[in-house]
Amino acid sequence: MKRIGILGGTFNPPHLGHLIIANEVFEQLKLDECWFMPSYTPPHKEVSNEIDPEHRLHMLKLAIQNHEHFSVQDIEFQRKGTSYTFDTMKAVKELYPDVHFYFIVGGDMVEYLPKWYKIEELVHLVTFVGVKRPGYELKSSYPLEFVEVIQVDISSSLIRQRVKSKRSIQYLVPNDIKQYVEENKLYESR
């Protein structure tokens, strides 16, 4: 059975922390692939510094372009609107019934799992993989596999703030993302 990891999120913008997490889980769990699944409109948080969602999708494609086992799955972009992980994974499982999915969540989301839409059913569709994030503990009453990853304290909100403050984001995002943000003047006045 094929084993595929899924890293969901807003990716506003994608950064090296996302790539490190995906790569560590990919290698440690010996997955066949890792899919990045951007949310069009996340149900659990407001997308701050609103930019056209297509910018987020394009940056994500740029970020993973050099990893042969990484791809972007835009199912939530195709649906538009708010998407819940349960609905997305139910649809994905129907399309790929012979795949075992590992849904990667950071420590912040591990703590939030009890509030996820239809979590009791979702745990039967995917295996959750918890990764450490500074400031959060990896404890849950839900079944989780844990993967130790290199601790990199980078967040999309930090990057947006640095751009707004006219500070460099070099070495926080892939060079293609840095260039794309600069060329499209993203996050500057938000």
N, C-alpha and C positions, 0 to 999 in steps of 0.2 A: 504494500500500500504506500502510495506517495505521501510524503510528509512535507507540509507547507506551513511556514510561519507567516503570520499577518501582523503588520504594524500599522495600526490605524491612528488617525489624528488629523488636526487641521493643517499641520506643516506650514505655518504662517510666520516665517519661512522654514523650510527644511534646513537642518544644520548637522554638524558633525556628530553631535550626540545621538541623533536619530540613526545615523549610519553605523556608528559604533555599536549601539544596542542591537540593531538588526544583524550585524555581522557576528557579534559574539553569540547570540542565540542560534544563528544559522550554523556556526561551527560547533558549538558545544552540544547542541541537540542533533547534530548531523542531519540537518534538514536537506531536502532536495531543492527547495526554492524558498524565497522570502518575498512576499507581496507587500507593497506599501499601498494602503487603502485610505486615500484622503476623504475626509467627510466634507460634503458640500455645505451643510449647515449642521453643526454638532448640537445634539440635544442638551448636553450638560454644561455648555459654556457659550458665552457670546463671543463671536469672532471679533476681537478688538482690532483696531487699525484696519478697518474693512478695506480690502482691495478686491478687485475682480477675482472671483474664485479660479478663473482660468489661469491667472498668474501663479497661484499656489500649485495648480496641477502641472503647469509647465516647469516651474522650478523643481518640483519633485522628480520629474522625468530627467532634468539636467543632473540632479544630484546622484541618481543611481545608474546613469548611463554606462559607467565603466565597470559594473559588476555583473558578470554573466548570469548569476543566479538571482538577481534582484529584478523585479518588475513592478510596474504601477498598475493597479486594478481600479478602474474609475467607475465601478458600479453605482456608487452613491452620487457621482456627478451625473450619470445618465438619468437617475431618478429625480435629481434636483431636490430642493426642500430639505427638511429635517429627516435624518435617517437614524434609526436605532440599530445597534449592533445585532440584536436578535433578528430583526427583519433582514438585514444584510446577510448574515450568516445562514439563515434559513434558505435564502435564495441561492447563495453560493453552494451550499451543500446539495441543493437540487441539481445544480449544474455540474458539480463534481462529487458524485456520491462515493467514489472510491478514494477520496483524499482524506487524510487525517490532518485537521487544521490545528495549529498552535497559535493562539491569540496572545500577542505580547502586550503586557501592560506594565507601566512604571509604578513605582511605589505609591504615587499620588492616586492612581486609578485603583490600585489594590484596595486601598482604604475606602474607595467610593463604590466598589462592587455591589454591596448590599442595596444600593440605590439604582442600579442599572435596570432598565426595562426588561422584564421577563427573565431575570437572572437565573431563576430556578430551572428554566427550560434551556437557556443558553449554555449552561455548564454541560449539557448533554450533546451539544453541537460542536464544541471546541474544547481543547485543553488550554487553560489559561497558563501563561508563563509570566511570572512576576520577576521584574528586574529592579535592583536597588536604585533609588533616586535620593540624593541628599535631602535629609530632613524628614524622611518617611520610613516607617517600619514595614516589613513584609509579613504581615500577619493577616490571616483571613479565615473565616469559617468555611469558605468555598475551596474546592480542590484546586491546588495550584502547583505547578512545577516552578522551582526557583533557579535562576541562572545568575551567577556572579558576573558582573560586567565591570569594565574599567569605569571608575567614577569620573565623569566629566560634567561639571556644573554649568552647562550651557542650556539656555532656554530660548524659545522663539521670542518671548517677551523681552528678554535681555537684548537680543539682536535688534528688535524693532526700536527699543529705547536708544541703543547706541547709534542707529541710523538717524533717528530724530535729533539726537544731540550732536550729530556730525562727527561721531567717533568711528574708528575703523572696526570692521567686522572680519577683517582678514584673519585667517586661521580658526575662525568660529564656524564658517560655512565653506563649502567647496568654492574654488575660484570662479566657476561658472555661475554660481548663485550670486556671489559678490558682484560680478560684472552685470548680471541681469537686474539686480536690485538697483544698481547705480544707473544703468541705461534707461530703466523705466521709472526712475525717481520714486520707487516704492518706499513707503513708511516715513518719508521726509517730514511731512507736515501733519502727521496724525498723532 
